[in-house]
Amino acid sequence: MLLSNPASYHQRLVAVRGVVTQPELHIDDSELVLRFVFRLAEDEQSIVIFGQHDRTQGPPSISLDLSVEVIGVFWKERALNGSHVINTIEAHTVSPYPSLIPDNA
């Protein structure tokens, strides 16, 4: 639904679920922040997810083939590090789905 009408969701807070593919994790110079990027793919469509994780809060919920829920801001298109990218989500949270905590399932 999100990708069939991306203009309706541009710069809005969204929640999506899917399976992590193509994860990349990079630790910053302070070694406290982990920057990440990965794809959520379904059939022929995919969304690029990017953001950062505070390592003092424990390990991130990002690994290949892990089912996750992402909450963040959707961008139909934007310039990022000198590149033009489409269909991205700047993640606020990434958590396992279904939740590993029974009360949140």
N, C-alpha and C positions, 0 to 999 in steps of 0.2 A: 504494500500500500504506500509506503514511504517513497519508494523509487518510482512509482507510477505517477505521482504528482509532487515532485520535489519542491516546486515553488511554494506550495502551501505550507511546507514545514521549514523553509529556509530561516535560519537563526532562531529556531524554536527549540525548547527543551523536549526531548523525545526519549522513549525507552524502547529498546529493541533486544531481541533474544536471538542467539544463534551459536554456531560452533566456530571456535577460533581457528583460523588458518593463517599461514604466513606470518607468525609472530616475530617481532624484532624487539629486543630489550637493550637499552643502553643506559649505563650508570653515568651520572654527571660527575664533575670534578670533586664535588663535596662528598660523593659516595652515599649521600642521604636520599637522593631523588633518582628514581628509575624512570626514564622516558621510554614510552612504548608506542608501537604501531602494529596493527594486525588487521586482517579482513574478516568480516562476517559474510559468508556467501550462501546463497540459496539459488539453486538452478543456475541460470546464466547471469544472475545479478549479484553484485557485491557492494558492500559499504566499507570504506576504510575508517578504522577507529584509531585515534591517537590521543595521547595524553601523558600524564605523569603520575607516579605513585610514590608516596612518602614511605621509604623503607623502614622508618621507625614504627610504622603501623603494622608490620609483619610482611610476609611475602605477598606478591600480587596474585590475583586470580587469573593469570594469563599463561596458558600453555597450549600447545598444539592439540587440537581435537577436544578441548574442554568446552562444554556448553555453558554459556554465560549470559547475563543480562547486563546491558550497557545503558546507563542514563547519562545524557549529555546533550550538547547543542549541535543540531544538524546544520550543515552547510551545503547548499546546492552546488556552490562553486566558491573558490577563494584562492588567493595567492598565498602560498606557504613556502617559506625558504627559497624564494625565487622561482617557484614552480606554480603552474595553474593546476589545481586539483578540483575534482568534482565528487559529490556524494560522500562527504566525510562527516564524522561525528567527533567533536572534541569532548572526550569522556570526562564526566565528573566522577562517576563510579563504575567499576567493573566488578561484578560478583558472580559466583557460581550459580547456575540455574539448572535444576531446582536448588533452592537454598540448602546449605549443609546444616543449617540450624533448624531443628524440627518446628519451632513456633513460626518460622518465616516461610515454610513450605506451602 
